[in-house]
């Protein structure tokens, strides 16, 4: 029987195109590997990553501590204005 060799896959989650590439890889049922991409060092999506992180935190708060969610929702909305860097909660 043949041996299975696991290749290392490198992903740049901060790339501005990460979401689009991940969607394409999922639709094609393939792995996403950024190692040969010309944008492999791109950091244009870092702010989007922070927004996603805050959204995940807000979801957890809404599920486990709903009494705190209303104030948190207002705070996140105020930070999501064009040109603002969103700090972690």
N, C-alpha and C positions, 0 to 999 in steps of 0.2 A: 504494500500500500504506500501511496505517496505521503510525503511529509507536508504538513501545512506550515507555511512560513508567514508570519505576521509582519507586514511592512509598516513602518512608522508613518503616520499621517499627521501632517502639520496643518493647523487651522489658525487663521488670523481673525479672531472674533471682533476685533476693533476696526476691520476694514469697512469702508462705506458700502461695499457691495455684498457683504457677508450674507445678509438675509436673502437676497436674490439668488446668490450662488447655492445657498443651502436648500432653497425651494427647488431649484433646477436639479440638484443632485437627488433630492427626495423623489421628484417626479420620474427621474431616470433610474431610480433604485440603485444608485452608485454612492460611493464614499465621496465626501468633499475633502479635497486635499489642495491646500493653497501653496504648496512648496514650489510649484513651477509657475505661479501666477506673477505677472508683472506688478501687481499691487500687493504682493506678499508682505510688504512693510508699511502699508497704508494705515493711517490712524484716524481717518476721516469719520469713522463711525463711533469713536469713543464716547462722544456726548450721547448718541443714541443708546449706547450700552448703559450709560448711567440712568437714562430714562427707563430703560427696561428693568434695571435693578430696582429702581424706586417703585415701579409698578408691581414687581414681585413682592417687595416688602409690604406694599399697600394691600395686596391680595391676602397675604398671610395675616396682617392685622385685621382685615375685614372678616376673615374666617375665625380667628382665634380670640380676638379682642374687639368685637364689633362696636363696643361702646367708645372706643378711641378713633374709629374710622372716619367719622364725620369731620373732625378737626384735621386729621391727616389728609383727607381728600382736598380740603380747602388749601392747605399748605402746599401740596404738590401742584395744584392748579396755579398758584401764584408764582411758582418757580419756572413753570413751562412757558416762558415768554421768550420770543426771539432774541437771540444774542446773550442769553443768560446761561452760565454754567451751573448745572444743578449739583449742589452739594449732597452728600449722602445724608439720610435722615438722622 
